[in-house]
Amino acid sequence: MARPNILVVLTDQWRGDCLSIEGHPVVETPFIDRWASGARRFTRAYSANPTCVPARASLMTGQRAETHGRIGYRDGVPWEYDTTLAGEFTRAGYRTHAIGKLHAYPERNPLGFESVELHDGYLHFARRNAADLADIDDYVPWLREVTGRPDADYAEHGVDCNSTVARPWDKPEWQHPTNWTTQRAVEFLRTRDRERPFFLFASYHRPHPPYDPPAWAFEQYLGRHMPPPPVGAWAHDMWGTAGKPHDPASPYLEMSAQALNRTRAGYYGHMTHIDHQVNRLLEVAFEEHAENTIVLFSSDHGELMGDHNLFRKSLPYEGSAHIPFVLSGPGVEPGVDERVVELRDVMPTLLSLAGLPVPASVEGRSVFDEPRSLLHGEHVEHVMEVAGDVHWLTDGRWKYVWRSSDGREQLFDLATDPHELDDRAGDLAPWRASLVARLDGRPEGFVRDGELVPGRPVSAILANYRA
């Protein structure tokens, strides 16, 4: 049998609970639900390092952050990896193509893809250093051409790319970056070389801010009753010092219900918009050889969206770290799977399903292998105003958190407290010992004489990273 085609649909900042098939009380994703009902849904999927750069490095290399070197967010550090997800499929004869967000550096680094059509969204570092936006973004020249304006920009509405401010898209819907990504993906599928299997990476920038979905999608949620987000009694004491009440991009905000509902309308509107566009993409992908196409839908990380008065990502709580992970195709039995999986598992999973060898450098495992007993995640903070690294462990039932800046610990029982309202930190010795075993020997010096050491200096890029 011919090797299967591969379609990876990756979104940016999509929470793991935000599919209506998962029982979300507000968001509507009817078309993804229809497909997912015949796919395998991994309900304990995580982004171990939940911001764009480290998460995507794990996805593209199949490695832990400690190995690929990016444990926090930092732009401008070259991606120099000999073995990548796309590179392995290219080497095996696949026609490999990426559309949308890669968030690599240099921006035109193809990461092993034969061709790339790029739209990373609003990146401050890239904009400051590019002579012209068109040099780093293929959506920009297209937008300028179709609008007939040589200065056209997708940020003309002025909404910040990390803020809670929401408003409808200011241009015709077909000019939205979400539609552009879909249209370019459809064009690739219809004009591709039929003599070769394809690996298509369709990477949507949304539902990452700015929260600017088309008006119909935004208005669908305005005025709708939305249950209040969970806020643990520990939230203000733990993270309140990061709050800036007059900054809509603050990672900690105690918003009014009215303002929060408008933000959620923008976020959920993006999801329903993407849902419709994914349906279009799947219809075209399945026009030919539907029985021989593997599809993965996932995200690089989630969005806290008011949980515990927190916004954005990077922290270990479910809103930030829990991601959707839905897989279908030959060799995939439909159903619900509670194994703990993460982004570094994507590479070995897809290679194995395609009958290709998994490189020795890969540290992830196929999602169909024996379940891992424990997942370690971390992220060096860059927005929370704590000079430290936040580490966490989970076995899918319990979650342990250690903040390296001050040694603060938390423990949550996800089975009885899925919203992490009740910090049950008590006898933490077993969890502490597990984290010590994972951090012993790290260059930061997190462990001394078998004990965790708070207050150590940290960096988003590990000292032993060769770049």
SESEGU-39308 format. One line per field, with one value per residue (C-alpha): x, y, z. Coordinates in steps of 0.1 Angstrom, whole numbers. Layout:
<pts>
px <- [X, ...]
py <- [Y, ...]
pz <- [Z, ...]
</pts>
This chain:
<pts>
px <- [0, 12, 25, -2, -6, -2, -21, -12, -36, -19, -35, -20, -32, -62, -72, -77, -112, -124, -142, -179, -173, -154, -184, -174, -204, -200, -177, -192, -170, -195, -173, -143, -167, -180, -145, -134, -163, -146, -111, -90, -92, -64, -79, -46, -25, -1, 23, 52, 67, 36, 47, 52, 90, 98, 66, 72, 108, 96, 71, 97, 125, 107, 129, 125, 132, 162, 177, 167, 177, 147, 130, 114, 104, 132, 132, 163, 181, 189, 172, 200, 186, 200, 169, 133, 98, 95, 131, 124, 93, 112, 140, 114, 102, 72, 61, 64, 49, 41, 16, 12, 30, 64, 79, 115, 146, 158, 122, 129, 144, 124, 129, 132, 101, 106, 86, 70, 44, 48, 26, 38, 15, 27, 62, 78, 114, 108, 92, 120, 146, 130, 136, 101, 73, 71, 106, 93, 56, 41, 6, 16, 24, -7, -28, -11, -19, -55, -62, -42, -24, 14, 13, -15, -10, -31, -25, -43, -71, -46, -55, -25, -12, -12, -41, -76, -91, -115, -132, -144, -119, -117, -115, -135, -136, -117, -87, -84, -52, -73, -89, -56, -40, -69, -69, -32, -35, -64, -43, -14, -37, -52, -20, 4, 24, 1, 31, 43, 25, 22, 30, 11, 15, -14, -6, -32, -20, -54, -70, -40, -46, -55, -91, -104, -126, -151, -181, -205, -182, -177, -213, -223, -209, -216, -243, -243, -244, -209, -201, -175, -140, -125, -105, -86, -83, -45, -45, -39, -13, 6, 5, -12, 21, 22, -10, -12, -49, -46, -27, -49, -19, -13, -9, -29, -62, -93, -117, -154, -178, -188, -152, -142, -172, -162, -127, -141, -164, -133, -114, -143, -152, -118, -124, -157, -142, -113, -137, -155, -121, -108, -140, -132, -96, -107, -133, -106, -81, -106, -117, -88, -76, -96, -89, -51, -47, -36, -49, -37, -54, -36, -21, 12, -3, -35, -48, -56, -85, -93, -88, -75, -75, -47, -43, -19, 1, 34, 21, 14, -23, -48, -59, -24, -7, -36, -41, -64, -48, -71, -58, -74, -64, -51, -38, -57, -87, -114, -122, -112, -77, -65, -28, -6, 9, 27, 40, 74, 53, 40, 71, 75, 37, 35, 67, 55, 21, 38, 60, 92, 120, 122, 156, 177, 177, 139, 129, 92, 72, 44, 11, 2, 32, 31, 19, 44, 42, 51, 54, 78, 71, 87, 89, 112, 89, 91, 58, 49, 76, 92, 128, 125, 115, 81, 84, 55, 49, 17, 7, -27, -44, -22, -2, 27, 40, 73, 83, 120, 121, 109, 103, 65, 48, 13, -5, -38, -60, -72, -97, -118, -107, -102, -102, -74, -93, -80, -42, -37, 0, 7, 30, 49, 80, 74, 67, 97, 119, 107, 115, 149, 157, 148, 166, 198, 228, 210, 233, 212, 220, 184, 195, 221, 226, 194, 173, 156, 173, 151, 164, 189, 194, 177, 177, 152, 180, 200, 237, 247, 226, 252, 237]
py <- [0, 35, 56, 77, 114, 135, 167, 185, 213, 233, 262, 288, 292, 268, 255, 217, 221, 244, 219, 214, 176, 179, 194, 231, 251, 280, 274, 258, 237, 216, 206, 196, 177, 158, 147, 141, 118, 93, 101, 94, 122, 123, 141, 143, 161, 188, 214, 208, 243, 263, 293, 294, 291, 262, 243, 244, 234, 203, 196, 200, 180, 154, 165, 177, 214, 205, 189, 214, 242, 264, 264, 298, 324, 342, 355, 359, 326, 305, 272, 248, 213, 186, 164, 177, 164, 178, 169, 132, 132, 151, 126, 98, 113, 132, 165, 187, 221, 245, 273, 298, 301, 285, 310, 299, 320, 332, 336, 320, 289, 261, 235, 207, 216, 218, 250, 274, 302, 322, 341, 342, 370, 401, 395, 426, 412, 404, 437, 457, 439, 434, 460, 452, 431, 412, 399, 379, 373, 360, 370, 407, 410, 390, 415, 444, 430, 422, 456, 476, 493, 490, 499, 475, 458, 433, 453, 484, 481, 487, 458, 445, 410, 399, 419, 411, 438, 423, 437, 423, 420, 453, 439, 415, 380, 364, 386, 373, 354, 324, 323, 330, 299, 277, 290, 285, 250, 242, 255, 232, 201, 208, 215, 190, 163, 132, 109, 116, 115, 148, 162, 194, 216, 240, 263, 289, 319, 323, 320, 338, 375, 399, 388, 400, 373, 382, 401, 371, 349, 376, 386, 349, 350, 386, 388, 350, 338, 325, 309, 327, 313, 293, 314, 296, 313, 310, 331, 366, 356, 335, 358, 391, 410, 406, 425, 458, 469, 495, 473, 450, 428, 422, 385, 390, 410, 412, 421, 429, 402, 424, 431, 394, 382, 405, 390, 355, 364, 373, 342, 318, 336, 328, 291, 289, 307, 282, 254, 264, 268, 234, 219, 233, 220, 185, 184, 191, 168, 139, 144, 121, 91, 99, 64, 69, 103, 109, 140, 156, 186, 202, 235, 247, 257, 270, 303, 310, 333, 345, 313, 324, 360, 349, 355, 344, 312, 298, 287, 250, 254, 235, 265, 272, 237, 214, 212, 195, 164, 146, 120, 101, 79, 44, 27, 49, 34, 60, 66, 85, 80, 92, 86, 116, 128, 159, 177, 159, 128, 141, 133, 97, 91, 104, 87, 54, 56, 63, 32, 54, 50, 73, 90, 83, 119, 118, 116, 116, 84, 73, 80, 44, 31, 23, 54, 75, 75, 112, 143, 171, 206, 240, 275, 304, 333, 365, 382, 372, 394, 364, 358, 321, 289, 273, 235, 210, 173, 154, 118, 128, 126, 148, 179, 193, 228, 243, 279, 282, 319, 314, 276, 280, 246, 236, 202, 197, 166, 168, 140, 158, 193, 197, 235, 236, 255, 236, 238, 206, 211, 189, 159, 167, 147, 121, 148, 168, 138, 131, 167, 165, 134, 153, 185, 171, 182, 210, 240, 264, 244, 237, 208, 207, 178, 161, 192, 218, 252, 282, 316, 303, 325, 313, 319, 311, 294, 268, 275, 243, 251, 252, 284]
pz <- [0, -8, 21, 37, 31, 62, 71, 103, 113, 140, 158, 181, 216, 215, 249, 252, 265, 237, 215, 218, 215, 248, 265, 265, 276, 251, 222, 190, 167, 148, 119, 139, 162, 132, 121, 157, 164, 140, 152, 184, 209, 235, 265, 284, 258, 270, 258, 281, 275, 267, 246, 209, 205, 229, 221, 184, 188, 206, 179, 151, 168, 189, 218, 253, 259, 279, 248, 221, 245, 245, 279, 276, 250, 232, 196, 175, 184, 153, 149, 140, 142, 120, 123, 120, 115, 80, 71, 77, 55, 28, 30, 26, -7, 6, -10, 21, 24, 53, 53, 81, 114, 120, 144, 137, 133, 108, 97, 63, 79, 62, 90, 65, 44, 6, 5, 30, 27, 59, 82, 118, 129, 146, 159, 174, 170, 133, 126, 142, 121, 87, 60, 47, 61, 28, 36, 65, 57, 25, 36, 35, -3, -10, 11, -6, -40, -34, -17, -43, -14, -12, 25, 35, 69, 88, 120, 108, 134, 161, 184, 203, 195, 232, 246, 258, 235, 210, 179, 145, 116, 97, 61, 40, 55, 26, 34, 70, 78, 87, 53, 36, 53, 42, 6, 2, 17, -7, -36, -26, -24, -58, -77, -59, -76, -74, -79, -43, -10, 8, 42, 46, 77, 78, 108, 118, 137, 154, 180, 193, 198, 183, 190, 156, 141, 113, 126, 123, 144, 170, 173, 177, 212, 222, 248, 253, 289, 298, 332, 352, 349, 378, 402, 430, 464, 458, 426, 438, 463, 438, 407, 416, 417, 379, 375, 357, 359, 331, 307, 285, 278, 315, 324, 355, 353, 375, 347, 349, 336, 307, 296, 300, 280, 251, 252, 252, 223, 203, 214, 208, 175, 162, 170, 152, 123, 122, 125, 93, 75, 87, 74, 40, 42, 52, 24, -2, 15, 15, -21, -30, -11, 21, 33, 31, 48, 84, 100, 132, 149, 177, 191, 204, 238, 253, 267, 304, 293, 328, 348, 382, 367, 344, 306, 279, 285, 298, 332, 340, 347, 324, 304, 294, 291, 281, 243, 218, 202, 177, 153, 124, 95, 87, 118, 141, 160, 169, 205, 236, 250, 284, 280, 288, 255, 245, 214, 212, 206, 173, 153, 163, 160, 124, 113, 128, 112, 78, 83, 85, 110, 140, 143, 174, 184, 190, 227, 223, 218, 196, 213, 208, 228, 265, 284, 302, 340, 344, 323, 332, 319, 325, 313, 322, 328, 307, 315, 350, 367, 386, 380, 378, 360, 368, 367, 368, 369, 360, 357, 343, 377, 399, 390, 410, 405, 417, 412, 412, 421, 457, 460, 461, 456, 445, 441, 423, 420, 384, 388, 415, 408, 370, 373, 398, 425, 455, 461, 481, 488, 518, 518, 487, 494, 466, 440, 451, 448, 413, 403, 419, 398, 367, 375, 390, 369, 352, 345, 366, 398, 408, 429, 457, 481, 469, 476, 453, 454, 448, 436, 410, 379, 348, 311, 283, 264, 282, 286, 268, 237, 209, 192]
</pts>
